[in-house]
Amino acid sequence: MVELADEHKAPPTFVDAWKRFFLGKPLINEDLEHEALSNPIALGALSPDAVSSTAYGPEQILIELLPAAGLAAFTLILPLGGIILLILALVTASYRQVVMVYTQRGGSYVVARSNFGPKIAQLSSAALLIDYVVTVAIQCSAGTVAVVSAVPSLGPYHLEITVGALLLLSFGNLRGMKEAGRLFAVPVYAFAAMMTALIVTGVVREIIGNLPTYDPEHIPGAVTIHQGNGFIMGATILVLLRSFANGGTSLTGVEAIADAVNVFRQPQGPNARKALTMMACLLGFLLFGVIWLAHVTHATPYAAGYPSMLSEIARAVFGGGAIGNVLFVMLQAASALILFFGANTSFNGFPALTSFVAEDSFLPRPMMKRGHKLVFSNAIIVLTVASTTLVLVTDGSVDAVVPLYAMGVFMGFSICGYGMTKYHLGHRDPGWRRKLAINLSAAVLSTIIVLIFAIAKFTEGAWLVCVVFPILVVALMRLNREYRSENAVLEMQLTEPHDLQKYPHHTVVVLVDHFDFATIEALHYASGLHADKLRAVHFIIDTRHAQRLQDRWQHFQDEIPLQMLECPDRYLSRAAQELVMREIEDDPGTKVTVLLPRRTYAPLVGRLLHDRTADKMAGAISRVDGATAQIVAYDVGSRIAQATATARSEKDSLRAAKKDVPARS
């Protein structure tokens, strides 16, 4: 490859300079390859979303149970937790097969596309797109809860902290943060270590008999507690389903390893399967440990959302001494870090998914474009805007986002399970019946959970997903139909010979609005086309302007006369179209090329101070058979900057010369 010499390189634009200042030096395509990760580092890098859910999942169960079942909620949480662990085992067994078959990025979308085709796969893509947006919102909100639980004085600023953390993550990803690495593994292992210390200490203190127990009915600020102990009082089937739906958020993130099998070292499938199993075991241990400690300590969620139930458990387990306070702060710091870093899972998964979907022509193709730091910048910006909007609408509340959260995840589980079921029916590898039973069971159970969410949490926000999901699927289909229509028009049938059409005559028309350098450049370009006929045309909208233009045109009058045409309705696009049609009608078989001078400015100035008439006229002209519209751009903005720099240089030289005169005298 040959690089341009420095003197031939174009000066950077304002946007380029801005990107370099905020994002750093741009990366080249050769920097795209990354080093494969070992299992321990990959486990830490890909599991923050899943492992961190133990910080709020059990709390969400009690938020639903306590107002309806009273103190019986602390008993009911155990069987509900057992069911959630059973689902975790089944989903993990299903994804253990996925990572052995599909080793590229994409997870359930790739499974669905491979087995059902790209159209059905949009059900999976819509579910995952929603889930990624909600994941960022809930992880950042939960991370803020961990912070304000340790420092209650920051409570009034929880929304600002959440949005700030979200924007910081977005900025870091725009600068090219890796989707995996030691940096992301540290919070996971720190959180796992602190949670293990919490669970072991709590169980030991329970066995010894000195573990404190809260009195939920007399805690100021706690959620409403139903007065009664009975299982029947208020604990209806609907309440249990809603509690189970809330607890299902603990399983989000299980698919993260299946979405990124390609980052593992060879053999990728077996290594990803080991990491997935380790993550599921760690998640199951921490989840049941927190549920058990909530059961024995009667730690109670607060109506305001903070302090968190996990922090209340930590206060009871670690105690109030110096060592207990240090351990409490360490746990809250680890919780905040893993929750914030868990949001980064979406900043890696969302751009990768949108690039796959855009490649299949179901999303705008700019989503495939890598930006300044070789990341999918457009997708990161879209995710940032959508998740920030969700945080602002819900006021940074974890409880408000939970109904939206797990539906997308379990829809992905369902479609992935059905896809693997079809795969086994088609391939019938050794042991396929057992594998089919696992995948089909996981798919059916996940579908049931989605229905539970849709029914039990409908009035609490699940209706939004029920509305947005079909709209998003229809929009993806509609966009794909538009792309297919465009391709049908633009692509040639390569199996048939196509000769370039030759025209006996060529007419070039330059549309003139002002007499300036932009018009002169267009005329020079037109003369180089060696057309049979060259015309300069002005559509009269303002008679005084037309007269001034006619007077100034005297310089070109002998070579190219300026023809004035009335345009009383000021519809320039139609006037240009009719001009071309008359030209072709008067000289059948002629080719008409219309040149439209366009002055380009700085992006903001151009949008505010100037219209896009040339683009509209070019579109109208190009619809006429035998006509071509070409915009001849003249960059005014760069010439203004150049003239300003020259004038400044001359002024500095003059000022220096004036200072030099007295010195010589």
C-alpha atoms as one frame of an Amber mdcrd trajectory, in Angstrom:
protein
   0.000   0.000   0.000   1.189   3.529  -0.813   0.605   6.350   1.640   0.207
   9.959   0.585   3.026  12.320   1.356   2.345  14.804   4.128   2.188  17.710
   1.688  -0.571  15.939  -0.253  -2.747  15.061   2.726  -6.005  16.967   3.119
  -6.252  19.142   6.236  -8.510  17.727   8.968 -12.064  19.039   9.137 -13.655
  20.464  12.259 -15.415  17.148  12.913 -12.163  15.205  12.493 -10.384  17.512
  14.927 -13.248  17.154  17.419 -13.095  13.363  17.200  -9.340  13.333  17.724
  -9.663  15.591  20.769 -12.372  13.570  22.503 -11.750  10.059  21.187  -8.016
  10.040  20.556  -6.043   8.946  17.537  -8.094   6.918  15.031  -7.365   3.234
  14.679  -6.599   1.552  11.379  -8.284  -1.588  10.090  -5.308  -3.765  11.044
  -6.022  -2.905  14.699  -9.372  -4.689  14.542  -8.035  -8.132  15.435  -7.889
  -8.882  19.134  -6.224 -11.498  21.255  -8.255 -14.555  22.216  -9.056 -14.798
  25.921  -8.360 -17.521  28.424 -11.294 -19.069  30.265 -10.808 -17.204  33.586
 -10.531 -13.810  31.901 -13.395 -14.537  29.491 -15.561 -15.687  32.392 -14.893
 -12.443  34.240 -15.364 -10.302  31.153 -18.633 -11.848  29.961 -20.495 -12.551
  33.193 -20.980  -9.170  34.959 -24.567  -8.872  33.712 -25.540 -12.324  34.976
 -23.631 -12.373  38.271 -24.599  -8.826  39.223 -28.310  -9.668  38.974 -28.044
 -11.345  42.394 -27.772  -7.837  43.856 -31.377  -6.979  42.969 -33.165 -10.153
  41.799 -34.085 -11.566  45.264 -35.112  -8.092  46.423 -37.583  -7.846  43.555
 -39.290 -11.057  44.743 -39.917  -9.608  48.194 -41.110  -6.286  46.800 -44.083
  -8.157  45.321 -44.605 -10.664  48.139 -44.410  -8.530  51.283 -47.429  -6.263
  50.566 -49.615  -9.324  49.856 -48.281 -12.152  52.042 -46.749 -10.322  54.995
 -44.018 -12.147  56.889 -44.915 -15.334  55.023 -43.016 -13.795  52.119 -39.736
 -14.770  53.787 -40.853 -18.417  53.594 -42.349 -18.218  50.095 -39.110 -16.818
  48.693 -37.423 -20.207  49.168 -39.576 -22.299  46.787 -39.668 -19.445  44.283
 -35.878 -19.325  44.407 -35.756 -23.094  43.891 -37.874 -22.811  40.724 -35.623
 -20.039  39.401 -32.555 -22.233  39.972 -34.243 -25.087  38.108 -34.858 -22.794
  35.136 -31.245 -21.630  35.318 -30.040 -25.222  35.080 -32.303 -25.954  32.101
 -31.372 -22.781  30.193 -27.684 -23.384  30.874 -27.964 -26.935  29.542 -29.578
 -25.533  26.391 -26.887 -22.920  25.835 -24.150 -25.493  26.436 -25.285 -27.005
  23.141 -25.503 -23.622  21.391 -21.848 -22.761  22.045 -20.738 -26.089  20.593
 -22.577 -25.504  17.304 -22.451 -21.735  16.754 -19.044 -20.244  17.478 -19.595
 -16.793  15.955 -21.077 -13.799  17.710 -24.821 -13.264  17.734 -26.251 -15.897
  20.080 -29.957 -16.535  19.664 -30.167 -14.321  16.557 -27.615 -16.474  14.724
 -29.409 -19.640  15.886 -32.773 -18.359  14.678 -31.396 -17.083  11.364 -29.620
 -20.352  10.674 -32.647 -22.542  11.399 -35.675 -20.374  10.549 -34.303 -17.835
   8.089 -33.698 -14.086   8.455 -37.372 -13.077   8.670 -38.264 -15.269  11.642
 -34.943 -14.289  13.203 -36.269 -10.733  13.534 -38.406 -11.947  16.435 -35.166
 -12.686  18.225 -33.476  -9.472  17.126 -36.416  -7.335  18.298 -36.430  -9.070
  21.685 -32.675  -8.661  22.102 -32.678  -5.022  20.991 -35.261  -4.220  23.660
 -33.368  -6.245  26.246 -30.052  -4.521  25.578 -31.600  -1.083  26.034 -33.341
  -2.085  29.270 -30.199  -3.827  30.553 -28.202  -0.607  30.416 -30.945   1.273
  32.248 -31.447  -1.263  35.040 -27.752  -2.042  35.588 -26.821   1.623  35.907
 -29.836   2.289  38.141 -28.974  -0.683  40.374 -25.342   0.412  40.497 -26.465
   3.804  41.757 -28.571   2.081  44.435 -25.420   0.329  45.654 -23.629   3.679
  45.830 -26.366   5.531  47.720 -26.838   2.546  50.046 -23.263   3.086  51.213
 -23.510   6.898  51.123 -27.170   7.809  51.838 -26.467  11.540  51.472 -26.126
  10.954  47.724 -29.719   9.678  47.515 -31.223  12.928  46.169 -28.736  12.810
  43.303 -29.386   9.211  42.251 -30.710  10.196  38.813 -27.693  12.366  38.052
 -25.328   9.583  39.148 -27.138   7.039  36.962 -27.094   9.216  33.850 -23.471
  10.211  34.480 -22.361   6.586  34.769 -24.279   5.689  31.618 -22.714   8.514
  29.606 -19.265   7.631  30.943 -19.704   4.034  29.764 -20.837   5.269  26.372
 -17.853   7.592  26.073 -15.484   4.792  27.060 -16.923   2.509  24.397 -16.685
   5.219  21.744 -13.002   5.413  22.636 -12.697   1.697  21.926 -13.021  -0.124
  25.242 -12.530  -3.872  24.737 -15.520  -6.144  25.203 -13.346  -8.436  27.302
 -10.147  -8.169  29.324  -8.627  -8.048  32.761 -10.235  -4.687  33.496 -13.716
  -6.190  33.263 -12.792  -9.398  35.057 -11.676  -7.638  38.255 -15.152  -6.454
  39.416 -16.649  -9.905  38.823 -14.110 -11.728  40.952 -14.128  -8.976  43.579
 -17.917  -9.188  43.832 -17.852 -13.000  43.909 -15.259 -12.943  46.694 -17.187
 -10.428  48.817 -20.499 -12.222  48.259 -18.926 -15.546  49.183 -17.574 -13.971
  52.356 -21.056 -12.588  53.070 -22.808 -15.929  52.524 -20.272 -18.023  54.457
 -20.186 -15.570  57.364 -23.978 -15.378  57.426 -24.453 -19.154  57.433 -21.800
 -19.598  60.147 -23.427 -16.928  62.309 -26.821 -18.550  61.755 -25.459 -21.938
  62.884 -23.860 -20.350  65.934 -27.081 -18.526  66.674 -25.925 -14.898  66.784
 -27.212 -13.672  63.390 -29.449 -10.601  63.909 -32.998 -10.580  62.546 -34.881
  -7.484  61.366 -38.433  -6.586  62.358 -39.924  -5.612  58.975 -43.165  -4.273
  60.444 -41.302  -1.578  62.400 -38.711  -0.397  59.866 -39.359   3.239  58.839
 -39.443   3.617  55.066 -39.822  -0.107  54.323 -42.264  -1.343  51.696 -45.805
  -1.990  52.856 -46.036  -5.190  54.940 -49.321  -7.122  54.915 -50.531  -7.697
  58.443 -50.644 -11.451  58.848 -48.596 -14.598  58.606 -50.853 -16.942  56.700
 -49.986 -18.273  53.271 -53.558 -17.695  52.095 -53.886 -14.085  53.160 -53.171
 -12.121  50.025 -50.798 -14.700  48.529 -52.902 -15.405  45.480 -51.709 -17.138
  42.346 -51.350 -13.774  40.592 -49.125 -12.440  43.378 -46.942 -15.539  43.233
 -46.654 -15.238  39.456 -45.721 -11.585  39.706 -43.125 -12.371  42.368 -41.702
 -15.149  40.228 -41.619 -12.790  37.241 -39.637 -10.264  39.270 -37.222 -12.961
  40.416 -36.722 -14.028  36.796 -34.559 -10.943  36.337 -31.856 -12.900  38.163
 -31.327 -14.989  35.009 -30.572 -12.115  32.670 -27.122 -12.259  31.158 -26.941
 -16.050  30.984 -26.750 -15.796  27.186 -23.732 -13.421  27.211 -21.147 -16.190
  26.736 -23.139 -17.713  23.866 -23.163 -14.261  22.240 -19.364 -14.066  22.215
 -17.974 -17.580  21.687 -15.479 -16.193  19.183 -13.447 -14.412  21.905 -12.368
 -17.723  23.480  -9.168 -19.549  22.693  -9.237 -22.671  20.581 -11.098 -24.966
  20.882 -13.703 -22.231  21.245 -16.794 -24.397  21.750 -15.501 -26.554  24.626
 -13.863 -23.554  26.326 -17.064 -21.510  26.085 -19.056 -24.448  27.470 -16.734
 -24.708  30.494 -16.991 -20.977  31.159 -20.780 -21.090  30.782 -21.027 -23.926
  33.308 -18.777 -22.091  35.771 -20.841 -18.919  35.399 -24.102 -20.787  35.988
 -22.692 -22.485  39.103 -21.419 -19.171  40.463 -24.739 -17.458  39.716 -26.730
 -20.280  41.313 -24.586 -20.268  44.451 -24.748 -16.499  44.939 -28.448 -16.316
  44.106 -29.534 -18.982  46.559 -27.110 -17.649  49.164 -28.727 -14.201  49.060
 -32.225 -15.725  49.090 -31.342 -17.823  52.131 -29.883 -14.867  54.030 -32.964
 -12.802  53.207 -35.061 -15.677  54.565 -33.204 -15.848  57.882 -32.495 -12.129
  58.467 -35.858 -10.776  57.240 -33.988  -8.006  55.415 -36.637  -5.755  53.898
 -36.665  -3.617  50.720 -37.295   0.104  51.097 -40.057   1.987  49.308 -37.574
   4.597  48.076 -35.435   1.887  46.454 -32.492   2.392  48.793 -30.806   1.253
  50.924 -30.832  -2.019  49.019 -31.873  -5.297  50.589 -28.382  -6.641  49.940
 -26.887  -3.790  51.979 -29.302  -4.576  54.825 -28.188  -8.216  54.761 -24.570
  -7.072  54.828 -25.235  -4.840  57.842 -26.756  -7.772  59.725 -24.073 -10.287
  58.740 -20.932  -8.158  59.074 -22.090  -6.196  62.125 -21.338  -2.619  63.091
 -17.712  -2.856  64.246 -14.677  -1.463  62.435 -14.063  -4.689  60.508 -17.775
  -4.997  59.725 -17.906  -1.460  58.360 -14.875  -2.065  56.159 -16.378  -5.278
  54.792 -19.699  -3.504  54.224 -18.063  -0.718  52.205 -16.016  -3.243  50.229
 -19.167  -5.205  49.350 -21.049  -2.080  48.262 -18.098  -0.903  46.181 -17.827
  -4.304  44.503 -21.607  -4.318  43.920 -21.546  -0.871  42.324 -18.614  -1.757
  40.084 -20.050  -5.025  38.809 -23.470  -3.451  38.210 -22.025  -0.567  36.210
 -19.710  -2.910  34.334 -22.658  -5.228  33.736 -24.220  -2.464  31.652 -21.185
  -2.672  29.397 -22.394  -6.090  28.235 -25.045  -4.275  26.223 -22.522  -1.809
  24.813 -20.782  -4.820  23.288 -23.792  -6.961  22.412 -26.058  -4.253  20.956
 -23.577  -2.998  18.300 -22.641  -6.546  17.300 -26.298  -7.525  16.952 -27.262
  -4.416  14.987 -24.372  -5.010  12.587 -25.643  -8.566  11.935 -29.219  -7.378
  11.452 -28.109  -4.494   9.213 -26.021  -6.921   7.167 -29.230  -8.865   6.550
 -30.877  -5.545   5.479 -33.312  -5.345   8.393 -31.710  -2.264   9.987 -30.184
   0.862   8.422 -26.817   0.055   6.888 -24.996   2.827   8.779 -25.259   0.438
  11.742 -22.553  -1.640  10.006 -20.148   1.275   9.851 -17.141   1.225  12.140
 -16.214   4.609  13.510 -13.147   6.511  14.624 -11.948   3.778  17.022 -13.124
   0.771  14.979 -16.298   0.391  17.061 -19.861   0.583  15.741 -20.250   4.212
  16.807 -23.742   4.722  15.389 -25.092   1.748  17.325 -23.430   2.926  20.543
 -24.998   6.367  20.153 -28.448   4.876  19.474 -28.146   2.634  22.545 -27.021
   5.576  24.678 -29.935   7.776  23.605 -32.528   5.019  24.072 -31.285   3.850
  27.483 -30.809   7.411  28.778 -34.359   8.236  27.739 -35.618   5.165  29.607
 -33.681   6.161  32.739 -35.097   9.686  32.637 -38.664   8.491  32.056 -38.493
   6.023  34.976 -36.551   8.467  37.201 -33.755   5.914  37.549 -35.996   3.452
  39.413 -35.051  -0.230  39.304 -38.595  -1.256  40.254 -40.069   0.640  37.298
 -37.736  -1.015  34.776 -38.017  -4.602  36.062 -41.298  -5.373  34.214 -39.559
  -4.513  30.936 -36.368  -6.356  31.714 -36.646 -10.103  31.586 -39.274 -10.374
  28.841 -36.710  -9.756  26.127 -34.279 -12.196  27.692 -36.781 -15.029  27.968
 -38.056 -14.376  24.449 -34.467 -14.856  23.329 -34.246 -18.054  25.389 -37.435
 -19.322  23.738 -36.427 -18.632  20.146 -32.952 -20.045  20.745 -34.441 -23.237
  22.221 -36.834 -23.685  19.308 -33.997 -23.064  16.858 -31.818 -25.717  18.460
 -34.797 -28.089  18.474 -35.084 -27.719  14.709 -31.323 -28.136  14.382 -31.402
 -31.490  16.176 -34.361 -32.671  14.109 -32.410 -31.885  10.959 -28.966 -33.196
  11.915 -29.724 -36.074  14.324 -26.226 -36.205  15.781 -25.373 -38.775  18.496
 -27.535 -38.174  21.560 -29.828 -35.845  19.613 -33.000 -37.011  21.367 -31.691
 -36.058  24.803 -30.424 -32.727  23.495 -33.723 -32.078  21.725 -35.634 -32.738
  24.930 -33.460 -30.226  26.813 -33.794 -27.506  24.186 -37.509 -28.002  23.686
 -38.146 -28.002  27.436 -36.127 -24.806  27.851 -38.008 -23.191  24.959 -41.471
 -24.152  26.225 -40.689 -23.128  29.796 -39.241 -19.797  28.634 -42.359 -19.186
  26.528 -44.536 -19.823  29.576 -42.447 -17.346  31.560 -42.871 -14.729  28.826
 -46.647 -15.224  29.037 -46.466 -14.933  32.826 -44.617 -11.637  32.437 -47.091
 -10.362  29.860 -50.105 -11.197  32.041 -48.872 -10.712  35.597 -46.840  -7.562
  34.934 -48.989  -6.080  32.170 -50.289  -3.130  34.168 -46.877  -2.450  35.721
 -45.147  -1.734  32.419 -45.042  -5.026  30.532 -47.715  -3.590  28.232 -45.000
  -1.337  26.799 -42.966  -4.337  25.643 -46.143  -5.983  24.320 -46.752  -2.876
  22.217 -43.188  -2.018  21.207 -42.188  -5.593  20.299 -44.661  -6.128  17.409
 -44.141  -2.551  16.192 -40.390  -3.129  16.103 -40.761  -6.437  14.251 -43.048
  -4.799  11.652 -40.584  -1.906  11.272 -37.703  -4.333  10.670 -39.743  -6.180
   8.043 -40.788  -2.932   6.375 -37.210  -1.700   6.218 -36.099  -4.974   4.662
 -38.830  -4.709   2.037 -37.587  -1.211   1.179 -34.016  -2.463   0.782 -35.173
  -5.348  -1.408 -37.159  -2.964  -3.604 -34.120  -0.730  -4.008 -31.886  -3.666
  -4.873 -34.374  -4.893  -7.459 -34.122  -1.543  -9.231 -30.360  -0.998  -8.896
 -28.962  -4.475  -9.530 -28.610  -5.766 -13.074 -29.490  -9.254 -14.214 -25.958
 -10.466 -14.728 -27.107 -13.521 -16.680 -28.258 -11.275 -19.544 -25.937  -9.151
 -21.710 -26.221  -5.420 -21.174 -24.792  -2.959 -23.683 -24.153   0.603 -22.654
 -26.776   2.778 -24.299 -25.339   5.292 -26.760 -27.075   8.569 -27.526 -26.668
  10.438 -30.831 -26.644  13.836 -29.127 -25.676  15.198 -25.748 -27.085  18.366
 -24.222 -25.714  19.930 -21.053 -27.804  22.406 -19.077 -26.311  24.482 -16.254
 -28.940  25.833 -13.871 -27.845  29.265 -12.697 -29.053  30.932  -9.519 -26.210
  33.372  -8.797 -23.210  34.658 -10.718 -20.314  33.564  -8.528 -17.341  31.219
  -8.430 -19.587  28.196  -7.840 -21.402  28.917 -11.122 -18.130  29.586 -12.968
 -16.718  26.235 -11.769 -19.872  24.488 -13.033 -19.544  26.210 -16.419 -15.898
  25.196 -16.698 -16.840  21.629 -15.888 -19.674  21.735 -18.436 -17.355  22.934
 -21.198 -15.120  19.937 -20.572 -17.981  17.518 -21.320 -17.827  18.401 -25.043
 -21.601  18.410 -25.400 -23.387  19.066 -28.690 -25.321  21.852 -27.007 -24.531
  23.798 -23.837 -27.178  25.949 -22.175 -27.274  28.145 -19.090 -30.768  28.563
 -17.644 -32.173  30.698 -14.834 -35.713  30.265 -13.509 -37.190  33.664 -12.728
 -38.709  33.887  -9.264 -37.624  37.429  -8.381 -37.553  39.815 -11.393 -35.097
  42.241  -9.767 -32.685  39.433  -8.922 -33.049  38.102 -12.469 -32.215  41.516
 -13.908 -29.109  41.877 -11.752 -28.037  38.376 -12.763 -28.559  39.243 -16.437
 -26.419  42.374 -16.088 -23.582  40.471 -14.421 -23.724  37.708 -17.038 -22.272
  39.980 -19.715 -18.878  38.379 -19.131 -20.173  35.029 -20.494 -22.748  36.388
 -22.905 -20.699  35.775 -26.052 -19.797  32.178 -25.196 -22.801  30.892 -23.251
 -25.995  32.952 -23.343 -28.159  32.927 -20.240 -31.719  31.878 -20.926 -34.393
  33.254 -18.616 -37.470  31.080 -17.981 -40.488  32.134 -15.988 -41.396  30.113
 -12.889 -44.475  31.900 -11.532 -45.458  29.193  -9.050 -41.862  29.025  -7.659
 -41.894  25.229  -7.989 -38.311  24.871  -9.172 -38.204  21.072  -9.168 -41.156
  20.804 -11.523 -39.826  23.618 -13.738 -36.473  21.819 -14.108 -38.221  18.544
 -14.825 -40.409  20.130 -17.541 -37.344  21.817 -19.090 -35.599  18.469 -19.473
 -38.733  16.821 -20.866 -39.084  19.565 -23.509 -35.415  19.203 -24.441 -35.813
  15.455 -25.021 -39.095  15.954 -26.872 -37.550  18.539 -29.232 -34.552  16.325
 -29.965 -35.555  12.640 -29.548 -32.667  10.396 -28.602 -30.636  13.123 -26.972
 -28.988  12.660 -23.601 -29.535  15.579 -21.223 -27.140  16.250 -18.348 -28.173
  18.930 -15.887 -25.467  20.506 -13.715 -26.563  22.136 -10.467 -23.949  24.297
  -8.706 -24.164  23.836  -4.965 -22.358  25.851  -2.347 -21.312  23.731   0.615
 -20.724  25.248   4.041 -19.882  24.116   7.540 -22.514  21.504   8.551 -24.265
  23.630  11.176 -24.153  26.851   9.135 -25.304  25.044   6.022 -28.327  23.545
   7.765 -29.381  26.788   9.429 -28.686  29.354   6.695 -29.156  27.487   3.421
 -31.711  25.117   1.923 -31.216  21.923  -0.081 -32.919  23.021  -3.299 -30.260
  21.453  -5.533 -30.873  18.002  -4.029 -34.633  18.288  -4.541 -34.221  19.426
  -8.154 -31.710  16.657  -8.865 -34.191  14.084  -7.572 -36.962  15.399  -9.824
 -34.716  15.537 -12.913 -33.371  12.013 -12.424 -36.905  10.633 -12.699 -36.974
  11.566 -16.408 -35.772   8.841 -18.787 -32.697   9.991 -20.695 -31.780  12.661
 -18.147 -29.043  12.795 -15.534 -28.670  15.338 -12.749 -25.243  16.070 -11.333
 -24.467  18.357  -8.420 -21.233  20.340  -8.758 -20.124  21.176  -5.242 -18.126
  24.289  -4.388 -16.843  24.310  -0.814 -17.425  27.804   0.530 -16.637  26.891
   4.130 -13.028  25.848   3.494 -12.394  28.904   1.329 -13.720  31.166   4.082
 -11.315  29.545   6.517  -8.470  29.862   4.009  -9.226  33.519   3.327  -9.465
  34.242   7.053  -6.116  32.586   7.673  -4.512  34.521   4.816  -5.905  37.826
   6.040  -4.713  37.088   9.568  -1.252  36.206   8.266  -1.054  39.423   6.223
  -2.211  41.461   9.225   0.428  39.826  11.434   3.103  40.516   8.812   2.030
  44.151   8.521   2.033  44.555  12.300   5.502  43.014  12.497   6.757  45.339
   9.732   5.448  48.406  11.579   7.246  47.353  14.743  10.417  46.776  12.770
  10.531  50.329  11.291  11.223  52.204  14.582  13.780  49.613  15.509  15.775
  50.292  12.302  15.540  54.028  12.715
